[in-house]
């Protein structure tokens, strides 16, 4: 059995190495120090690794600095102040045409790609898609038909890095989503994606196994760390919520055709109305989002405009 593990692990590395060989050596990578970005950086020595944090919060900088000592990286840290982050929210909403509550995550990408542009980089790599195709999320651990879910999910993946990259004139490379690699990864059994080892259940088990011994154990077997938390951007949520009074949220929130998750969501929508305008209605072949009425594909379970996700309870008007 171990031989089959080792064979698939070897193929994971070989396929990614082949993809890396076609990338510009003078490019960059959005580098959180997590498993996905660490694996890609390991395979592309000399790449400019960009780590973004709000002030000096979050664990990303700790992991990125630790890896910089063992990998041949050109590491750069973009420290963002709270004032800068809050000031960039309207621009990010305008670029993405969205008031999805994932804005703190998108801010990390925005400042990373902005810094890449300042450094003169025109190609940037990301670890987008790895968690989706290798089952890196906790909620996937108990799904009854995970293989079918991942296949369906893979057909509708969208990442803010693409839109923000276009805005900055940067070509985004997503090795985990390259068609040949994606098709191959989808065929790997879910028993190798979610697996128990040493009494603990691990998502992305086969990817961890593939780089175990090549990356330090602290990195290869680290827990999943959401980007907004690792970068510290999640701490903006409390600041933003405090900028909306109970009275405004209660009174004006009822005036708008949106089911708001909370004050933060309401705050993003106000900016959306000012920077983007009205919510786009469904087009031919689309259904109306239950959260905001925007058009979404009939096969999709996530609204790119408001962030509604099928299966997650949202407040009712």
Residue, then its C-alpha position, 0 to 999 in steps of 0.5 A: x500500500x505504501x508503494x502506491x502512496x509513494x507512486x502517487x506522491x512522486x507523480x504529484x511532484x513530477x507533474x508540478x515540476x513539469x508545470x513549473x518548468x514553463x513559468x518565468x523564473x523572474x516571476x513572483x508567488x503570493x506566499x503565505x507559508x502554507x502548504x500550497x504556496x510552500x510546495x510551489x515555491x520549493x519547486x521554483x527556486x529563486x522565485x520572489x515570495x510576497x507575504x502580506x500582513x496587516x501590521x505584523x499580525x497573523x501567522x503567515x509571516x512567521x511561517x514565511x520567515x521560517x521557510x525563507x531560511x530553508x528555501x532559496x527564496x527572494x522574500x519580501x514582506x508587505x506590511x499593511x496598516x489598518x488605515x491602508x486596508x480600510x482605504x483600499x476596500x472601495x477599490x477592491x469592491x469596484x474591481x471585483x464588483x462584489x460585496x462578498x464578506x470575503x473582502x478581508x481575504x481579497x484585500x490580502x491578494x490585492x496588496x500582494x499583487x499591488x506589491x508585485x507590480x511595484x517590484x516590476x513583476x508581470x507574472x505571479x503564481x498562486x496556490x489557488x484551487x489546492x484546497x478545493x481539489x485535494x479536500x483541504x477544508x474541514x467541512x469536507x471531512x464529513x461529506x457523504x459523496x465527496x468525490x462528486x462534490x469536488x468534481x462539481x466544485x471544480x467546474x465553477x471555481x472562481x478566484x479574486x486573484x484573476x480579476x485583481x491580476x487583470x486590474x494590475x496587468x499581471x498574469x496569474x499562474x495557478x498550477x493546481x488548476x492547470x487542466x491536465x493537472x486538475x483532471x488527474x487530481x480529480x481522479x485521485x481517490x478521496x481516501x488519499x485526500x482525507x486520511x487519518x494519520x497518528x490519530x488525526x484526520x488530515x485534509x490534503x493528505x496526499x499533497x502533504x505526503x508528497x512533500x513530506x521530507x522536502x518541506x519541514x514537518x512544521x510546514x508539510x503538516x500544518x493545520x489549514x490557515x485561512x488567508x484572512x486569518x494568517x494575514x491578520x486581515x480578519x481583525x478588520x471585521x470588528x473595526x468595520x462593524x463598529x463603523x455601522x450603528x445599530x440604528x443605521x443597520x436596523x433602519x436602512x438595512x430594511x430598505x435594501x433588497x439584500x439579506x445582510x449577514x451582519x453590519x460588515x456585510x451592510x458596510x460593503x454593500x453601501x460601498x458597492x452601491x456607490x462604486x458599482x451601482x445596482x445589483x445585476x439581475x439574472x440573465x438568460x440561463x441564470x437563476x436569482x440569488x436568494x441573498x441579493x437577487x443577482x444572476x448566478x449560474x443554475x449549477x452554481x451554489x455561490x453568488x459572486x456578488x453578495x457571497x451567498x452560499x447554498x446550505x449556509x443559513x442567512x438571516x431573513x428579512 
